[in-house]
Amino acid sequence: MVAAEDAGKIGVAEKLGIESGMVVQEIGWDEDVDDALRAAVEERIGADILDEEADETVNVVLLWFREDDGDLVDSLLEATNLLAEDGIIWVLTPKTGRDGHVEPSDIADASGTAGLSQTSNISVADDWAGTRLVWPKSAKAKR
């Protein structure tokens, strides 16, 4: 039974577009994050997830964000500091009805202000939803 559960979480890492060898950074870790998701990501990339102090270019940022975590625009700008041109930011927020839930409209507004484009939303864990953000195609040409 545990193996089936693990397989489900590894599937979530795949849904996040995470591949072996990618460099993944995590911002906003706290005790409420989904540890099974984190473990699946680390297993998929074959390495540890980098913390907020990292100083290398990353392919994916996992940004755990709750309503009381401050300014989402500032957090997104921090997340873009080391993000590769083709990188992805996953804003991971508590689902509707959970403590710390963030309205989708707030994520959309903040992502636009931070110069990012929202591409999709998925369920990533029992308590967490994910919003995928990328650099706009026009911004890539300018970078």
N, C-alpha and C positions, 0 to 999 in steps of 0.2 A: 504494500500500500504506500509506503514511503517513497518507493521508486517512482510510482505513478505521479505522486505529488511533486517530486523533484523534476520529473519530465515536464510537468505543466509549467513550472517556474522557468526552466530552461527555454521553453517555448516563448515565454514572455520576453526573455532576453533577446530571442530572435525577432520577436515583434518590435522590439525597440531598435532593430537594425544593428545590433551589436554583433561584431564578428571577431573571430580569433585574431589576436595580435593588436587589436585597437587599444588606444590609450583612452581611459575613461576617468573623468574627474567627478568628484561628488562635492556638492556645496549644500549646506543647510542640514547636515546630519544631526539627528537628535535621537533620543531613546525610542521615539515612536515610529521610526522608519521601518520598512519591511525588510527584515534581515534575510528572508528567503530569496527575495528579489536581488538583494546585494550579492548573496552567495552565488546565485545563478549567473549574474553578470561577471563576477570574478572567475567562475568556472569557464564561461564562454570565452573570455579574453585571455585566460591562462596567466593572469597576474592580479595583483592587488589593485583596487580602485584607488586613485590618487585623492588626497585630501585637498582642502582649500589652500594649503600652503604650496602646492605644486608650482613648478616654474617651467614646465615643458608644454609644447603644443599638444592639444588633446583633440580626439575625434568626436567624443561625446561628453556632454556635461549632464549629470543627473542633479537637478536643482530641486531639492526638497523644500517646499514653500508652504507656509501656513498663514492664515489671515493676520496673525499678530507678529509676523516675522519682519515687519518694517516695510520699506518701499520696494515693490516688485521690480520697478524700472532699475533701481540701483543694483538689485541682485542680478538682473539680467545683464546689465553692463559689466558687472564683475565676471559673470559667466562667459562673456565674449572675449575677455582679455587674452586667453590662451587658445581660443577655439580656432581650429583649422578652417580654411576657406570653405571646405565641403562638410564642415562639422555640423553636429546636431545638438540642440539643447532640449532635454526633456524636462519640462516643469512638472514636478510630481506634487500634487495637492490632495488633501483629504477629500474623499467623495462627499457628495451632497448629504447633509444630515450628520456628518462627522464633525467633531471639534476642529476648528481651524480651516473649514471649507473656504475656498476662494471662488468667487463667481467667475464663470467663463468669460464674461464681458470684461472683467478686470484684467484677466490674462491677455485678452485680445488687445485692449487699450495699451497695456504696458509693453507688449511685444512690438507693437507699431512704434511707440515712442523710442524704444531701444534699437530700432532699425532692423527688426527681425520679422519674418513672415511665419504665420501659423499654418501648419499643413494638415495636422490630424489630431484626433483625441482617441485614447484607448484606456481601457481598464487595465491597470498593471498589477493590482493586488486587491485583496478583499476591501481594504480601507483607502486605497490610493488610486487616483486617476492620473493619466499622463497626457500632456499637451506637447506636441512636437513643434519645435521652432527651428528655422534655418535662416541663413542669410538670403535675402532676396536675390534672384538671378541677376538683376541689374547691378546690385552692390558688388557681386563677385567680379564683374568686369572692371569696376572702379578700384577694387582693393589691390 
